């Protein structure tokens, strides 16, 4: 009977590792899950559901951390969507930040040219213009209470 229970436990361990709900927990805190199982009395370690229990315990221990990360991901996605809606190319901003400068890519006709004309039968598509600005310009814009796009427009850069 013990061999059957051991085999069931091992099968359950494999299933837990394949479950998309438990994979992130096991990837991140697999050692902690193992410690929970090993910390149980031998009779409970033989329970086929011990791995589900251990993952649940570790998930409870890190619930606040998991929730904070989830909220951060949602906020970042919302900010990215809002910036893109304003015509700011987030990927270009990231690239310039890594190089040490700041760069903003604006669309929607702000200082950009339009190709074609909707009235003349063209498609009226937009092009983007990339504007590089200094840290000093960004600081001045902030001091004046303006976003960088409005500041650059006010000083005639776009």
ChimeraX commands (.cxc) that place a marker at each C-alpha (Angstrom):
marker #1 position 0.00,0.00,0.00 radius 0.5
marker #1 position 2.88,2.36,0.81 radius 0.5
marker #1 position 4.37,1.99,-2.66 radius 0.5
marker #1 position 1.05,2.91,-4.25 radius 0.5
marker #1 position 0.76,6.04,-2.10 radius 0.5
marker #1 position 4.34,7.01,-2.93 radius 0.5
marker #1 position 3.62,6.61,-6.64 radius 0.5
marker #1 position 0.42,8.68,-6.34 radius 0.5
marker #1 position 2.35,11.41,-4.53 radius 0.5
marker #1 position 5.00,11.49,-7.25 radius 0.5
marker #1 position 2.32,11.65,-9.96 radius 0.5
marker #1 position 0.63,14.49,-8.11 radius 0.5
marker #1 position 3.99,16.30,-7.82 radius 0.5
marker #1 position 4.38,16.06,-11.61 radius 0.5
marker #1 position 0.84,17.33,-12.17 radius 0.5
marker #1 position 1.40,20.27,-9.83 radius 0.5
marker #1 position 4.56,21.17,-11.77 radius 0.5
marker #1 position 2.63,21.13,-15.06 radius 0.5
marker #1 position -0.29,23.19,-13.74 radius 0.5
marker #1 position -0.13,26.78,-15.10 radius 0.5
marker #1 position -1.58,28.04,-11.80 radius 0.5
marker #1 position 1.21,26.53,-9.70 radius 0.5
marker #1 position 4.18,26.82,-12.09 radius 0.5
marker #1 position 5.03,30.43,-11.15 radius 0.5
marker #1 position 5.07,29.51,-7.44 radius 0.5
marker #1 position 7.26,26.47,-8.04 radius 0.5
marker #1 position 9.67,28.35,-10.32 radius 0.5
marker #1 position 10.13,31.12,-7.81 radius 0.5
marker #1 position 9.81,29.36,-4.46 radius 0.5
marker #1 position 10.32,25.68,-5.32 radius 0.5
marker #1 position 12.86,25.22,-2.50 radius 0.5
marker #1 position 10.38,26.63,-0.03 radius 0.5
marker #1 position 7.67,24.25,-1.28 radius 0.5
marker #1 position 10.09,21.33,-0.82 radius 0.5
marker #1 position 10.82,22.48,2.76 radius 0.5
marker #1 position 7.09,22.57,3.55 radius 0.5
marker #1 position 6.72,18.97,2.35 radius 0.5
marker #1 position 9.83,17.81,4.20 radius 0.5
marker #1 position 8.67,19.57,7.37 radius 0.5
marker #1 position 5.51,17.49,7.54 radius 0.5
marker #1 position 5.31,14.20,9.43 radius 0.5
marker #1 position 6.17,11.20,7.22 radius 0.5
marker #1 position 2.58,9.99,7.24 radius 0.5
marker #1 position 1.41,13.31,5.76 radius 0.5
marker #1 position 4.27,13.38,3.26 radius 0.5
marker #1 position 2.80,10.23,1.73 radius 0.5
marker #1 position -0.51,11.96,1.07 radius 0.5
marker #1 position -0.96,12.30,-2.72 radius 0.5
marker #1 position -2.22,15.89,-2.27 radius 0.5
marker #1 position 0.78,17.03,-0.23 radius 0.5
marker #1 position 2.27,19.05,-3.12 radius 0.5
marker #1 position -0.95,20.98,-3.70 radius 0.5
marker #1 position -1.06,21.72,0.02 radius 0.5
marker #1 position 2.59,22.87,0.08 radius 0.5
marker #1 position 2.14,25.17,-2.94 radius 0.5
marker #1 position -0.95,26.64,-1.29 radius 0.5
marker #1 position 0.96,27.32,1.92 radius 0.5
marker #1 position 3.81,29.03,0.09 radius 0.5
marker #1 position 1.31,31.05,-1.98 radius 0.5
marker #1 position -0.31,32.26,1.28 radius 0.5
marker #1 position 3.09,33.27,2.70 radius 0.5
marker #1 position 3.84,35.39,-0.36 radius 0.5
marker #1 position 0.30,36.66,-1.05 radius 0.5
marker #1 position 1.19,40.30,-0.42 radius 0.5
marker #1 position 4.22,40.12,-2.68 radius 0.5
marker #1 position 2.25,38.37,-5.43 radius 0.5
marker #1 position -0.55,40.95,-5.18 radius 0.5
marker #1 position 1.88,43.89,-5.31 radius 0.5
marker #1 position 3.56,42.49,-8.41 radius 0.5
marker #1 position 0.19,41.94,-10.07 radius 0.5
marker #1 position -0.88,45.51,-9.31 radius 0.5
marker #1 position 2.46,46.86,-10.57 radius 0.5
marker #1 position 2.08,44.93,-13.84 radius 0.5
marker #1 position -1.44,46.29,-14.33 radius 0.5
marker #1 position -0.39,49.86,-13.56 radius 0.5
marker #1 position 2.60,49.62,-15.91 radius 0.5
marker #1 position 0.38,48.27,-18.68 radius 0.5
marker #1 position -2.11,51.11,-18.11 radius 0.5
marker #1 position 0.62,53.77,-18.15 radius 0.5
marker #1 position 2.12,52.29,-21.31 radius 0.5
marker #1 position -1.29,52.28,-23.01 radius 0.5
marker #1 position -1.93,55.89,-21.95 radius 0.5
marker #1 position 1.48,57.03,-23.22 radius 0.5
marker #1 position 0.98,55.24,-26.52 radius 0.5
marker #1 position -2.46,56.85,-26.82 radius 0.5
marker #1 position -0.72,60.22,-26.47 radius 0.5
marker #1 position 1.66,59.22,-29.24 radius 0.5
marker #1 position 4.70,58.59,-27.05 radius 0.5
marker #1 position 6.72,55.58,-28.18 radius 0.5
marker #1 position 7.58,53.80,-24.93 radius 0.5
marker #1 position 10.11,51.45,-26.53 radius 0.5
marker #1 position 12.10,54.39,-27.92 radius 0.5
marker #1 position 12.09,55.99,-24.49 radius 0.5
marker #1 position 13.48,52.80,-22.96 radius 0.5
marker #1 position 16.22,52.60,-25.58 radius 0.5
marker #1 position 17.36,56.15,-24.98 radius 0.5
marker #1 position 17.29,55.76,-21.22 radius 0.5
marker #1 position 19.72,52.87,-21.54 radius 0.5
marker #1 position 22.00,55.13,-23.62 radius 0.5
marker #1 position 21.83,57.85,-20.97 radius 0.5
marker #1 position 19.67,60.37,-22.84 radius 0.5
marker #1 position 16.00,61.10,-22.97 radius 0.5
marker #1 position 13.95,60.81,-26.09 radius 0.5
marker #1 position 10.29,61.27,-26.80 radius 0.5
marker #1 position 8.52,60.16,-29.94 radius 0.5
marker #1 position 5.37,62.12,-30.65 radius 0.5
marker #1 position 2.73,61.28,-33.23 radius 0.5
marker #1 position -0.52,62.86,-34.21 radius 0.5
marker #1 position 0.89,65.66,-36.31 radius 0.5
marker #1 position 2.74,67.51,-33.57 radius 0.5
marker #1 position 5.66,68.90,-35.49 radius 0.5
marker #1 position 5.36,66.04,-37.93 radius 0.5
marker #1 position 4.52,65.91,-41.57 radius 0.5
marker #1 position 1.51,64.20,-43.03 radius 0.5
marker #1 position 1.78,62.09,-46.10 radius 0.5
marker #1 position -1.12,62.39,-48.48 radius 0.5
marker #1 position -4.33,64.21,-47.90 radius 0.5
marker #1 position -7.66,62.70,-47.06 radius 0.5
marker #1 position -9.39,65.39,-49.15 radius 0.5
marker #1 position -7.16,64.75,-52.14 radius 0.5
marker #1 position -7.82,61.04,-52.12 radius 0.5
marker #1 position -4.73,60.10,-50.13 radius 0.5
marker #1 position -4.82,58.09,-46.94 radius 0.5
marker #1 position -3.86,61.00,-44.69 radius 0.5
marker #1 position -1.45,58.80,-42.67 radius 0.5
marker #1 position 0.74,60.18,-39.93 radius 0.5
marker #1 position 4.46,60.01,-39.44 radius 0.5
marker #1 position 6.23,60.24,-36.11 radius 0.5
marker #1 position 8.91,62.69,-35.17 radius 0.5
marker #1 position 11.46,61.82,-32.53 radius 0.5
marker #1 position 12.55,64.69,-30.31 radius 0.5
marker #1 position 15.64,64.42,-28.12 radius 0.5
marker #1 position 15.69,66.65,-25.08 radius 0.5
marker #1 position 18.18,67.27,-22.30 radius 0.5
marker #1 position 17.80,66.63,-18.60 radius 0.5
marker #1 position 17.90,70.39,-18.08 radius 0.5
marker #1 position 14.95,70.87,-20.44 radius 0.5
marker #1 position 13.03,68.16,-18.62 radius 0.5
marker #1 position 13.80,69.81,-15.27 radius 0.5
marker #1 position 12.70,73.24,-16.59 radius 0.5
marker #1 position 9.47,71.75,-17.90 radius 0.5
marker #1 position 8.80,70.20,-14.51 radius 0.5
marker #1 position 9.57,73.47,-12.67 radius 0.5
marker #1 position 7.14,75.29,-14.93 radius 0.5
marker #1 position 4.48,72.66,-14.38 radius 0.5
marker #1 position 4.40,71.56,-18.02 radius 0.5
marker #1 position 4.73,68.15,-19.56 radius 0.5
marker #1 position 7.78,67.86,-21.79 radius 0.5
marker #1 position 5.75,68.00,-25.01 radius 0.5
marker #1 position 4.08,71.28,-24.07 radius 0.5
marker #1 position 7.38,72.74,-22.87 radius 0.5
marker #1 position 9.19,71.83,-26.10 radius 0.5
marker #1 position 6.31,73.33,-28.09 radius 0.5
marker #1 position 6.47,76.53,-26.00 radius 0.5
marker #1 position 10.18,77.02,-26.66 radius 0.5
marker #1 position 9.74,76.33,-30.35 radius 0.5
marker #1 position 11.44,72.93,-30.50 radius 0.5
marker #1 position 8.32,71.27,-31.96 radius 0.5
marker link #1:1,2 radius 0.2
marker link #1:2,3 radius 0.2
marker link #1:3,4 radius 0.2
marker link #1:4,5 radius 0.2
marker link #1:5,6 radius 0.2
marker link #1:6,7 radius 0.2
marker link #1:7,8 radius 0.2
marker link #1:8,9 radius 0.2
marker link #1:9,10 radius 0.2
marker link #1:10,11 radius 0.2
marker link #1:11,12 radius 0.2
marker link #1:12,13 radius 0.2
marker link #1:13,14 radius 0.2
marker link #1:14,15 radius 0.2
marker link #1:15,16 radius 0.2
marker link #1:16,17 radius 0.2
marker link #1:17,18 radius 0.2
marker link #1:18,19 radius 0.2
marker link #1:19,20 radius 0.2
marker link #1:20,21 radius 0.2
marker link #1:21,22 radius 0.2
marker link #1:22,23 radius 0.2
marker link #1:23,24 radius 0.2
marker link #1:24,25 radius 0.2
marker link #1:25,26 radius 0.2
marker link #1:26,27 radius 0.2
marker link #1:27,28 radius 0.2
marker link #1:28,29 radius 0.2
marker link #1:29,30 radius 0.2
marker link #1:30,31 radius 0.2
marker link #1:31,32 radius 0.2
marker link #1:32,33 radius 0.2
marker link #1:33,34 radius 0.2
marker link #1:34,35 radius 0.2
marker link #1:35,36 radius 0.2
marker link #1:36,37 radius 0.2
marker link #1:37,38 radius 0.2
marker link #1:38,39 radius 0.2
marker link #1:39,40 radius 0.2
marker link #1:40,41 radius 0.2
marker link #1:41,42 radius 0.2
marker link #1:42,43 radius 0.2
marker link #1:43,44 radius 0.2
marker link #1:44,45 radius 0.2
marker link #1:45,46 radius 0.2
marker link #1:46,47 radius 0.2
marker link #1:47,48 radius 0.2
marker link #1:48,49 radius 0.2
marker link #1:49,50 radius 0.2
marker link #1:50,51 radius 0.2
marker link #1:51,52 radius 0.2
marker link #1:52,53 radius 0.2
marker link #1:53,54 radius 0.2
marker link #1:54,55 radius 0.2
marker link #1:55,56 radius 0.2
marker link #1:56,57 radius 0.2
marker link #1:57,58 radius 0.2
marker link #1:58,59 radius 0.2
marker link #1:59,60 radius 0.2
marker link #1:60,61 radius 0.2
marker link #1:61,62 radius 0.2
marker link #1:62,63 radius 0.2
marker link #1:63,64 radius 0.2
marker link #1:64,65 radius 0.2
marker link #1:65,66 radius 0.2
marker link #1:66,67 radius 0.2
marker link #1:67,68 radius 0.2
marker link #1:68,69 radius 0.2
marker link #1:69,70 radius 0.2
marker link #1:70,71 radius 0.2
marker link #1:71,72 radius 0.2
marker link #1:72,73 radius 0.2
marker link #1:73,74 radius 0.2
marker link #1:74,75 radius 0.2
marker link #1:75,76 radius 0.2
marker link #1:76,77 radius 0.2
marker link #1:77,78 radius 0.2
marker link #1:78,79 radius 0.2
marker link #1:79,80 radius 0.2
marker link #1:80,81 radius 0.2
marker link #1:81,82 radius 0.2
marker link #1:82,83 radius 0.2
marker link #1:83,84 radius 0.2
marker link #1:84,85 radius 0.2
marker link #1:85,86 radius 0.2
marker link #1:86,87 radius 0.2
marker link #1:87,88 radius 0.2
marker link #1:88,89 radius 0.2
marker link #1:89,90 radius 0.2
marker link #1:90,91 radius 0.2
marker link #1:91,92 radius 0.2
marker link #1:92,93 radius 0.2
marker link #1:93,94 radius 0.2
marker link #1:94,95 radius 0.2
marker link #1:95,96 radius 0.2
marker link #1:96,97 radius 0.2
marker link #1:97,98 radius 0.2
marker link #1:98,99 radius 0.2
marker link #1:99,100 radius 0.2
marker link #1:100,101 radius 0.2
marker link #1:101,102 radius 0.2
marker link #1:102,103 radius 0.2
marker link #1:103,104 radius 0.2
marker link #1:104,105 radius 0.2
marker link #1:105,106 radius 0.2
marker link #1:106,107 radius 0.2
marker link #1:107,108 radius 0.2
marker link #1:108,109 radius 0.2
marker link #1:109,110 radius 0.2
marker link #1:110,111 radius 0.2
marker link #1:111,112 radius 0.2
marker link #1:112,113 radius 0.2
marker link #1:113,114 radius 0.2
marker link #1:114,115 radius 0.2
marker link #1:115,116 radius 0.2
marker link #1:116,117 radius 0.2
marker link #1:117,118 radius 0.2
marker link #1:118,119 radius 0.2
marker link #1:119,120 radius 0.2
marker link #1:120,121 radius 0.2
marker link #1:121,122 radius 0.2
marker link #1:122,123 radius 0.2
marker link #1:123,124 radius 0.2
marker link #1:124,125 radius 0.2
marker link #1:125,126 radius 0.2
marker link #1:126,127 radius 0.2
marker link #1:127,128 radius 0.2
marker link #1:128,129 radius 0.2
marker link #1:129,130 radius 0.2
marker link #1:130,131 radius 0.2
marker link #1:131,132 radius 0.2
marker link #1:132,133 radius 0.2
marker link #1:133,134 radius 0.2
marker link #1:134,135 radius 0.2
marker link #1:135,136 radius 0.2
marker link #1:136,137 radius 0.2
marker link #1:137,138 radius 0.2
marker link #1:138,139 radius 0.2
marker link #1:139,140 radius 0.2
marker link #1:140,141 radius 0.2
marker link #1:141,142 radius 0.2
marker link #1:142,143 radius 0.2
marker link #1:143,144 radius 0.2
marker link #1:144,145 radius 0.2
marker link #1:145,146 radius 0.2
marker link #1:146,147 radius 0.2
marker link #1:147,148 radius 0.2
marker link #1:148,149 radius 0.2
marker link #1:149,150 radius 0.2
marker link #1:150,151 radius 0.2
marker link #1:151,152 radius 0.2
marker link #1:152,153 radius 0.2
marker link #1:153,154 radius 0.2
marker link #1:154,155 radius 0.2
marker link #1:155,156 radius 0.2
marker link #1:156,157 radius 0.2
marker link #1:157,158 radius 0.2
view
